[in-house]
Amino acid sequence: MPTALNPVLGIVATLAAVIVFMAWLLSGRVVHRRAPDPPCTPDVFDVPFEHIAFPTRDGIQLGGRMTGGQRRRPVVIFCAGMFGSMDGDTHLVPVFVEAGFDVLQFDWRAHGASDGARTTLGVREVLDVQGAIDFLQARGVQRIGLMGFSFGGAVALRAAAQDRRVCCVACDGGFVTLQSALGGYLKERLGTGAGLFSPFLWLVLRLVELRLGLRLSAAEPPASVGAISPRAVLFIHGENDALVPPAEQDRLFAACGEPKALWRIEGAGHRQGYELQPEEYQQRAIGFFRQYLM
């Protein structure tokens, strides 16, 4: 009997080793630098800007840009999505500038124009946002809001919860749990349910934690968003968002205090709100910041 089991056990052990090795490789790919988005600066839209640089709270130098120079207008910090760069959101800069705001864009650590070798999937990126706020306050800016996109939305929520200098925050498609977000990403790419990959994703995230020496649960916003109140929050989500399904949207919204608003866009997937309804997107986002940041 033991002889018959030995080949089976060998195959199982080999398969397990292959799965762990693949998960280890993927965990390394998740945290390391990616190529930036195609370059797109505000002057493409006839908006003047300056290149800026500032340190995070833990000493990493970040690159960015800002409209408005030394004017004392309210400033909205754009918090970009992960694995790209600040360039992907530049098309929204002129909308905010025309509405009376200046915009600060920056690249996260280990992204684009910024230093750093590894992302922390949102755990330490709050320190990047705080570095941007420090930079603005050193210039005399007092009215500061956050506009976060996808990954940047989750970080913006946690930054607002921790830093009372943030007057208000808008979150477009911010993730609720990392495992759901990665599972939804695979579902969109591979056309199959996330449940099939759940054990593998769990393993990948545990190996990411091993690489970083951090608990990734610290990056998930539901536990902290209640601390944002009485400052306002606007949530923007697609009804068909595979990365942040409606049940998780509701969970995040319920955890947040007042004042708050949720715009759930019919027929929209992840971060498709502006693409499908650009005029209403502008009206809602600009109206929110005019109400709570002006």
PLY file of the C-alpha trace (Angstrom):
ply
format ascii 1.0
element vertex 294
property float x
property float y
property float z
element edge 293
property int vertex1
property int vertex2
end_header
0.00 0.00 0.00
2.72 2.58 0.84
4.39 1.73 -2.49
1.21 2.55 -4.39
0.84 5.88 -2.59
4.40 7.07 -3.13
3.97 8.13 -6.81
0.71 9.92 -6.00
2.29 11.76 -3.09
5.22 12.69 -5.30
2.92 14.14 -7.95
0.94 16.08 -5.32
4.12 17.43 -3.76
5.48 18.48 -7.16
2.22 20.18 -8.10
2.12 22.00 -4.75
5.72 23.16 -5.23
4.90 24.47 -8.72
1.85 26.37 -7.40
3.86 27.94 -4.57
6.66 28.87 -7.00
4.18 30.49 -9.40
2.56 32.36 -6.52
5.98 33.56 -5.36
6.81 34.87 -8.84
3.45 36.62 -9.11
3.81 38.17 -5.67
7.09 39.69 -6.83
5.50 41.04 -9.98
2.65 42.60 -7.99
4.93 44.70 -5.77
7.62 45.72 -8.25
7.68 48.72 -10.56
5.55 48.79 -13.71
5.85 50.86 -16.86
3.99 54.20 -16.62
0.98 55.15 -18.69
1.62 56.97 -21.99
2.80 60.50 -21.15
0.05 63.12 -20.91
0.73 66.48 -19.27
-1.72 69.34 -18.59
-0.21 71.55 -21.30
-1.71 69.15 -23.85
-5.00 70.76 -22.74
-3.51 74.28 -22.63
-3.25 74.20 -18.84
0.06 75.59 -17.48
1.79 73.53 -14.82
5.07 73.09 -13.00
7.04 69.97 -12.23
7.34 69.35 -8.50
9.01 66.89 -6.14
8.49 66.17 -2.46
9.32 63.46 0.09
6.87 61.00 1.57
6.59 60.80 5.34
9.05 57.88 5.25
11.59 59.68 3.06
10.93 58.47 -0.50
11.18 61.18 -3.16
8.07 61.50 -5.31
7.71 63.25 -8.64
4.63 65.18 -9.63
3.18 68.31 -11.16
0.86 71.09 -10.14
-1.25 73.73 -11.81
-1.56 77.28 -10.56
1.91 78.17 -9.32
1.69 80.29 -6.17
-2.03 81.11 -6.35
-4.03 80.43 -3.21
-6.91 78.51 -4.74
-8.25 75.29 -3.20
-6.24 72.30 -4.39
-7.50 68.83 -5.27
-4.87 66.11 -5.05
-5.39 63.43 -7.68
-4.59 59.94 -6.36
-3.97 57.72 -9.37
-4.69 54.05 -9.91
-2.06 51.39 -9.30
0.38 50.01 -11.90
0.16 53.12 -14.07
1.09 56.74 -13.49
-0.44 60.16 -12.93
-0.71 60.61 -16.72
-3.83 58.45 -16.95
-6.02 61.01 -15.14
-4.70 64.20 -16.73
-7.76 64.56 -18.98
-9.72 65.60 -15.87
-7.28 68.35 -14.85
-8.73 71.10 -17.10
-12.24 70.37 -15.80
-11.12 71.13 -12.23
-8.97 74.11 -13.19
-11.83 75.73 -15.11
-14.07 75.19 -12.07
-11.74 77.20 -9.81
-9.44 74.55 -8.35
-5.79 73.78 -8.82
-4.69 70.18 -9.17
-1.67 68.36 -7.76
-0.80 65.09 -9.48
1.93 62.74 -8.37
3.25 59.25 -8.97
3.08 56.75 -6.14
6.26 55.24 -4.76
7.69 52.73 -7.25
5.65 54.31 -10.05
6.51 56.62 -12.94
8.61 59.65 -11.97
8.92 58.65 -8.29
11.61 56.75 -6.45
11.15 53.44 -4.71
11.47 49.84 -5.80
8.26 48.32 -4.44
4.65 49.27 -3.95
2.95 48.26 -0.71
-0.54 47.87 -2.24
-1.88 50.80 -0.25
-0.43 50.19 3.21
2.31 52.85 3.15
0.98 54.87 0.22
-0.98 56.93 2.76
2.44 58.41 3.59
2.72 59.49 -0.06
-0.54 61.44 0.21
0.57 63.01 3.47
3.79 64.09 1.76
1.72 65.85 -0.91
-0.34 67.58 1.79
2.85 68.68 3.58
4.11 70.12 0.28
0.90 72.12 -0.24
0.81 73.44 3.30
4.42 74.61 2.97
3.17 76.69 0.06
0.38 78.17 2.11
-2.50 76.11 0.72
-5.17 75.54 3.36
-8.14 74.06 1.47
-7.17 70.56 0.31
-9.38 67.81 -1.12
-8.61 64.34 -2.45
-9.86 62.76 -5.68
-8.93 59.08 -5.75
-9.22 56.68 -8.66
-9.46 52.90 -8.13
-6.49 51.93 -5.92
-5.98 55.66 -5.32
-9.54 55.92 -4.07
-8.92 53.38 -1.32
-5.72 55.14 -0.29
-7.43 58.55 -0.38
-10.13 57.32 1.99
-7.58 56.06 4.50
-5.51 59.23 4.17
-8.56 61.39 4.87
-9.41 59.23 7.90
-5.91 59.76 9.31
-5.26 63.39 8.35
-7.66 66.13 9.43
-6.10 68.56 6.95
-8.14 66.86 4.22
-11.41 68.79 3.82
-13.26 66.20 1.72
-12.62 63.16 -0.46
-14.13 61.69 -3.63
-13.51 58.02 -4.35
-14.02 56.64 -7.87
-13.96 52.84 -7.77
-11.80 52.42 -4.68
-11.30 48.78 -3.71
-12.78 47.35 -0.52
-10.72 44.14 -0.20
-7.56 43.34 -2.11
-8.55 39.73 -2.74
-11.86 40.74 -4.33
-10.14 43.39 -6.43
-7.51 40.96 -7.73
-10.12 38.28 -8.28
-12.28 40.71 -10.25
-9.26 41.74 -12.29
-8.64 38.10 -13.24
-12.31 37.66 -14.03
-12.19 40.60 -16.44
-8.97 39.39 -18.06
-9.69 35.65 -18.22
-13.48 35.62 -18.38
-13.90 33.22 -15.47
-15.15 33.46 -11.93
-12.87 34.68 -9.18
-13.85 31.75 -6.95
-11.70 29.39 -9.00
-8.62 31.45 -8.13
-9.47 32.33 -4.53
-7.04 29.89 -2.85
-4.25 30.90 -5.23
-4.93 34.62 -4.70
-4.96 34.09 -0.95
-1.53 32.47 -1.25
-0.20 35.28 -3.46
-1.30 37.92 -0.96
0.26 36.03 1.94
3.54 35.87 0.00
3.27 39.60 -0.73
2.97 40.14 3.01
6.07 37.99 3.51
8.01 40.03 0.95
6.93 43.37 2.42
6.79 42.47 6.10
3.36 44.11 6.27
-0.24 43.10 6.91
-2.20 43.94 3.76
-5.46 44.15 5.67
-4.21 47.56 6.80
-4.73 48.81 3.24
-8.46 48.06 3.22
-10.59 51.13 4.03
-13.80 49.87 5.72
-12.26 49.82 9.19
-11.16 53.47 9.03
-13.62 55.42 6.86
-15.89 56.20 9.81
-13.18 58.56 11.08
-13.59 60.87 8.06
-16.90 62.29 9.35
-17.92 65.12 9.67
-15.93 65.77 6.48
-17.76 64.77 3.32
-17.23 61.73 1.11
-18.47 61.07 -2.43
-18.41 57.47 -3.67
-18.56 56.79 -7.41
-19.03 53.17 -8.47
-20.11 51.22 -11.52
-23.10 48.93 -11.15
-21.17 46.19 -12.98
-17.79 46.72 -11.34
-16.13 43.29 -11.16
-13.37 44.58 -8.87
-15.74 46.22 -6.40
-19.13 44.47 -6.61
-22.25 46.28 -5.31
-22.32 44.33 -2.04
-18.85 45.63 -1.21
-19.79 49.13 -2.34
-22.70 49.02 0.09
-20.46 47.75 2.88
-17.99 50.60 2.38
-20.74 53.20 2.14
-22.41 51.90 5.31
-19.11 52.11 7.23
-18.73 55.80 6.35
-20.27 58.56 8.46
-22.23 61.57 7.28
-22.17 63.59 5.11
-21.79 61.06 2.31
-23.21 60.28 -1.11
-23.07 57.27 -3.43
-23.46 57.58 -7.19
-23.86 54.07 -8.64
-23.72 54.24 -12.43
-26.03 51.91 -14.30
-24.28 49.67 -16.82
-20.79 50.84 -15.84
-17.86 48.59 -15.04
-14.74 49.50 -13.10
-13.94 53.20 -13.51
-16.21 53.58 -16.54
-18.29 56.41 -15.10
-16.53 59.23 -16.90
-16.38 57.25 -20.12
-20.14 56.53 -20.13
-21.51 59.71 -18.56
-18.86 62.46 -18.83
-21.18 65.42 -18.32
-22.87 64.04 -15.23
-19.52 62.86 -13.89
-18.16 66.39 -14.16
-21.27 67.91 -12.62
-21.26 65.56 -9.65
-17.51 65.69 -8.97
-17.17 69.44 -9.41
-20.40 70.10 -7.52
-19.12 68.03 -4.62
-15.84 69.92 -4.36
-17.55 73.28 -4.80
-19.83 72.47 -1.91
-17.21 71.14 0.50
-13.87 72.64 -0.58
-14.57 76.18 -1.81
0 1
1 2
2 3
3 4
4 5
5 6
6 7
7 8
8 9
9 10
10 11
11 12
12 13
13 14
14 15
15 16
16 17
17 18
18 19
19 20
20 21
21 22
22 23
23 24
24 25
25 26
26 27
27 28
28 29
29 30
30 31
31 32
32 33
33 34
34 35
35 36
36 37
37 38
38 39
39 40
40 41
41 42
42 43
43 44
44 45
45 46
46 47
47 48
48 49
49 50
50 51
51 52
52 53
53 54
54 55
55 56
56 57
57 58
58 59
59 60
60 61
61 62
62 63
63 64
64 65
65 66
66 67
67 68
68 69
69 70
70 71
71 72
72 73
73 74
74 75
75 76
76 77
77 78
78 79
79 80
80 81
81 82
82 83
83 84
84 85
85 86
86 87
87 88
88 89
89 90
90 91
91 92
92 93
93 94
94 95
95 96
96 97
97 98
98 99
99 100
100 101
101 102
102 103
103 104
104 105
105 106
106 107
107 108
108 109
109 110
110 111
111 112
112 113
113 114
114 115
115 116
116 117
117 118
118 119
119 120
120 121
121 122
122 123
123 124
124 125
125 126
126 127
127 128
128 129
129 130
130 131
131 132
132 133
133 134
134 135
135 136
136 137
137 138
138 139
139 140
140 141
141 142
142 143
143 144
144 145
145 146
146 147
147 148
148 149
149 150
150 151
151 152
152 153
153 154
154 155
155 156
156 157
157 158
158 159
159 160
160 161
161 162
162 163
163 164
164 165
165 166
166 167
167 168
168 169
169 170
170 171
171 172
172 173
173 174
174 175
175 176
176 177
177 178
178 179
179 180
180 181
181 182
182 183
183 184
184 185
185 186
186 187
187 188
188 189
189 190
190 191
191 192
192 193
193 194
194 195
195 196
196 197
197 198
198 199
199 200
200 201
201 202
202 203
203 204
204 205
205 206
206 207
207 208
208 209
209 210
210 211
211 212
212 213
213 214
214 215
215 216
216 217
217 218
218 219
219 220
220 221
221 222
222 223
223 224
224 225
225 226
226 227
227 228
228 229
229 230
230 231
231 232
232 233
233 234
234 235
235 236
236 237
237 238
238 239
239 240
240 241
241 242
242 243
243 244
244 245
245 246
246 247
247 248
248 249
249 250
250 251
251 252
252 253
253 254
254 255
255 256
256 257
257 258
258 259
259 260
260 261
261 262
262 263
263 264
264 265
265 266
266 267
267 268
268 269
269 270
270 271
271 272
272 273
273 274
274 275
275 276
276 277
277 278
278 279
279 280
280 281
281 282
282 283
283 284
284 285
285 286
286 287
287 288
288 289
289 290
290 291
291 292
292 293
